Amino acid sequence: MTTPAAPQRHKVLIVDDDPGMVHLLARTLLDFAQLHFAVRGDDALAKLAQHKPDLLVVDAELPDLDGYAVIERMRENRELDHTSVVMVTSHNDASHRQRAFAAGVLDFFTKPIDRDLIRMRVQQILSGEGMELIELDDRPLPERRAAAPAVAPRPAPPAAARGDQPDFEPTMINWPTESPTARAQAAAEAAQAEPATPTAPAAPAAAADAAPPIDVHAVTSELFERMSAILSQAEVLRERLPADAGADEVYPIQRIQEECAEVIQLLVTISGEG
């Protein structure tokens, strides 16, 4: 019987230069979507063309192109007509909202975000309910995937049950009855002919001595924090550059940010598989 293929996960591109927000959005959405990341507008356009995501979650303010320019440029690519957009910004005034909805944004979230609300809204959009008002949807939120419980190692079976003892026929000794001397001589001859009993292999180390299992989610969460710190320092270096800095001065910092975003993407993938 042919096993049906697993449903393909929706792709979401998160574009934000705030490492804390990248971390928060990643932890909120990673269990039901395939995530990609960008920290700048030009990098976002390249990732859009490469991955053709189902949803773009974009900050209104980015170091180069702003979120509105990214949306406008994205709409010029006919292969991205299916890509929906959610905007996340620190601005809550009416002018930003009007501009966002005029650009075709389906929803508008202000920082600090409500994780449960944005999670529910993203799920609605990815499931084809993007135009439905969220207040009308009273379905319970899906439960977060729990970590698999630790399974205690099974004790090793005894050596005899494993069948690792060599097969041999024991030597049968016919004890003579003529005299004690003859009996002792026969016993000595039998001992020389009988093969030595092999020593049983050492029992495996006790479970208490075994290395503890690695908590993948704890490790990736710590690495998220480290990458966030690197992104923050890279932005500080960028802000310290003079206004007339050349491309050779900007490029190394930009590469640090882009590589950090790629590492975050790998961490999200690992977290989803852990």
Secondary structure, 3 states (H helix, E strand, C coil): CCCCCCCCCEEEEEECCCHHHHHHHHHHHCCCEEEEEECCHHHHHHHHHHHCCCEEEEECCCCCCCHHHHHHHHHCCHHHCCCEEEEEECCCCHHHHHHHHHCCCCEEEECCCCHHHHHHHHHHHHCCCCCCCHHHCCCCCCCCCCCCCCCCCCCCCCHHHHCCCCCCCCCCCCCCCCCHHHHHHHHHHHHHHCCCCCCCCCCCCCHHHCCCCCCHHHHHHHHHHHHHHHHHHHHHHHHHCCCCCCHHHHHHHHHHHHHHHHHHHHHHHHHHHC
